[in-house]
Amino acid sequence: MIARFNGKAEKALREAIGRVPRAEVEQIDAALAGLTDAERSEAIFLGTLVACYVAVDACGSQWPDNANLRQIAEDLATTGTTAERLHLDAGEIYAYLSRTALGPEPLRDVIPDYAEGTRLAIVVAQRAIVVYSPKDTSIWDYLDRIESSIELALALDPTVLPAAVMRAYLPKPAAQG
């Protein structure tokens, strides 16, 4: 059975992501205001997973090292007018990516201010899908693919991980004639 994210949390995250290009910093997380604490936590968790997925995808399905994460953080903080308008900080994004999205620390330990941490998780998810979405793929299609992949991966028994890694690196079989 495939694990599914809470529909209300997912919808709120998508709305928040959609607000990033045109909203003021303080308004970005307003889409999460109607959620319960549990739904809000799930929306932020999903945003964190999106950033993690994109970082791994941007590194050719390899786990990013510190140099990769610094480059990704720099790209997210400097690419596009949204990044410029929001005055994003590459160091803060790097700390979030390395310590929370791809690290073991809770968001509140990296960004103690709850509202600021929530906004950062949303902004980083949005910037990641905008900056690193595959060519000829809309950000919403890329987000659909990310969410589907995450749901499927979360449903897998950990014992299949070696086979999944193996599958990722095996050459594709030649077409049967």
N, C-alpha and C positions, 0 to 999 in steps of 0.2 A: 504494500500500500504506500502511496506517495504522501508524504507529509505536506500539508498545505498551511500557508500563512493565513492568519486571521484576515478575512476580506476587508474589514473596516480599517485595520491597521495598514494594510497594503494600499488601499485607496487613499488614505490620508497621506502616506508617504509619497505616493505619486503626485497628489495635489501639491504637497510641499515642494517636491522637486520641480514641478511646473512653475511654481512661483519664484524660484531662485533668479531667473534672468530679469525679472521686472520688479521684484519687491525690495523694500528696504530690509536691511539685516534683521531688524526687530520683528518684521512681519513674516519671515520665512517659515517659522514653525507654527504660525497661527492655524494652519490646516490640521494640526495635531490637537488643538484645544478641546475638541469634543470627545476625545478618546478617554477611556479609563486609564488608570496608571499602567495596568497590564498591557493594554492595547498600545499605549504610547511607547512602552518599553519594547514591544515587539516591532513597532514601526522603526524605532531607532536601531534595533538589532538588525533588521532587514537592510536598512541603509548602510550599516557597517559591513554586512555580508556583501552587499553590492560593491562597495569600495574594494573589499578584499578580492572578490572575483575579478574585477577589472584589473587590479594590479597583477594578479597571476596571469590573466589573459594577455595583458600588455607585455609580459615577460616571456611570451611564447609557451605558456602553460608550465613555466618553471616558478618555483617559490622565489619571490624577489629578495635580493640581498640589500644591504644598506645603500649601496650606490644606486641600485634600481629605484629604491624608495625615495631617495633624495631627488633623483631626476623626475620621478612621477610627481612628487610634491611640488617641485619647481614648475613643472608643466601645468599642474592644476592651479597654481597660484598666479601664473603669468599669461596663460593662453586665453585670449578672448576679452571682449569688453566687460563681460560679467565679472571675471576675475579682477579686472582693473577697478571696476565700480565698487566692488565689495572690499577692496584693499586686503586681499587674502595674504596670509603669512605662510611662506613655504616651510619655515621651521615648525610652526604649529601644526601644519598639515602632516609634515614628516613625523612629528611626535605621535599624532593620532594614528597614522598608518602603521608605524613601526611598533608602537606600544599597545594599541587597542585592536585595530582592524586585522593586523597580522601578528599581533602579540597577545600576551596573556593578561594584560591589565584592563580592569574595567574603565570605561570612559570617565567616570567621576574621579578616578585617580590621576588621569592625564589632564582633564579639563574639569577642575572642581566646581566651576559655576555651571549649574544644571542647564540653564537656558542657553548659555554659550556652547556647551557641549552638544546639546540637541541641534542647534543651528549648524555647528561644524559638521556633524554627522550627515546632515541633509545636504549641505553645500558640497562637501567632498564627494558624496554619492552622485550628485548632479554633475559636478565638474568632471568626474571620472568618466561617466557615460558620454558626456558631450565631447571631451577631449580624445577619448580612446575608442569611441564606437567605430566599428568597421566601416570602411568606405561603402557608400550606397546602401547603408542601413540607417534608418531613423533611430533617434535615441530611444523612442518608445518600443520599437521592435527589438533593439538591443536589450533594453530593460526586461521585456517579456522573456527573451532567451535566458537572460541571467537568472531571473526568478524561477523559471521552469527548471533550469539546471540545478539551482540551489535546492529546490524542493525535492528533486529526484535524488540528489546526493545525500541530503539529510535522511532520506528514507532507506538508504543502503545500509546493510549490515557492515560494520568495519572490517569483517574478514574478507570482503571482496575488494578492498583497497589495492592489494598487490595486483590483482587481475585488472583493475581499472587503470592503474599506472602502466602495466604491461601493454594493455590495449592502446593507450595513448602513444606508445613509442614503437609499436610493431608497424612494419611497412604494410600498406594497404594491399590486399590481395589483387592480383591481376584479374581483369574481367574474364569470366569464363566465355569461351567462344562457342 
